[in-house]
């Protein structure tokens, strides 16, 4: 993920927390705020309660990779903050990816492929 598509500034995090909406599941909390632009930006917060710095960085890497792999399924133009809960550090990458997709779907941030492809005409006939 390119630097310009990450949320790093404290003021950006605070804006999303204050003005945005949130939803959660047992592993992740997601805060999101509609912004200008084509692509969504991602911020990740992992508390010290999750574990040592090594564990926290591993969780951040896994969340970033899961987001990157599914970026084409995520609506553009949002600032998205993921907050990891304690249970996430024991999950495999596949479980983290499923959890991420689940919480983003719950938040309504996934592109509905039926709507997205409805303007296309089936020319395979």
N, C-alpha and C positions, 0 to 999 in steps of 0.2 A: 504494500500500500504506500503510495507516494505521500510525502510529508504534507503537501497542500491539502490532502484529504483526511488529515488527522486533526482532532481537537486536542490542543495542548495547553492553551492559555486558560488560566483560572477564571477570567471573566467570561469566557465562552462556556465553561462548565456551569458557572453560576447562572448564566442566562437560560441555559437549557433546564436546569433544576427549577428555576423560579417561574419561567414562562411556559415550559413544555408540559407534556403529559407523560404518564408513566404506566407501566404494566409489569407484571412479574410472574415467574414460576418458581419452583423450589431451588433452582440453580442460579438464575440470573434475574436482575432487575434491569429494565430498559427505560430510559428517559429519551424523549424525542421532541423535536421542535422543527416545524416547517421553516425553511430558509430559502433564499434566492439561490439559484444555481442548478446545474444539471445533475451533479453527483452528490451523493450523501457523504457527510464527514463522520468519522468514528472517533469516539473517546472511550477509554477503558479505565475503570477504577477497580483496583484490587486491594482490599484492606489487609493490614498486617495480621489480622485474625486468620487469614487463609493459610499462612505459613511463612517460611523464611523467604528471603529475597529470591532465592533460586526457584522456589515453588511459585511465588507470585509472578515472576517473569515468564515461567513456563505457561502459566494460565493465560497471561497476556498474549504470548506468542500464539497459543492455540486459538484464542478468540479472534485475533487478527486474521489468522489463516482461514478460519471458518467463515468469517465475514468476506474475505477476499474471494474465496471459492464460490460464494453465493451472491456476490455483488450484483450480478445481472438479474437476480430475482427480487432485488430490493428497490423500492421506489426511490427515485432521485430527489434531491433538493431538501434533504433532512439533515439536521445535526442529531446524531444518535450516540447516547452514552450507555455503555454496558457496565453494570456493577455486578461483580462476581460474588456469589454467596459461598459459604464454607464448603458445601457439598461438592462444588465444581472441581476441586483439586484432586478428587479421587476418580474422576471420569476419564474415559478414553477420548481420543479426538473425535471419533464417530458420535459418541454420546454428546459431546459438547456441541458439535455441529447440529445434531437433531434438536438439542435444547435451544440453540440460537434461532433456528428456523421456527420452532414452536413459539418462542416469545415474540419474535418479529411478526409472525402471523397473527398472534393474539393482539398485537398493537396495530394491526392493519397496515404494516409497512411492506408487505410482500405484494409484488405485481400479480394480479389475477391474469393468468395466461389466456383464459377464455375471452376476457375483455380486450386484452392486448392484441390477440390474433383475430379478433372479430372483423377487422377491416380487410383482412386478406381473403382472397377468393381461392378456393381449392381448384387448382388447374391440373390435377393429376388424373383427371378422368379421360 
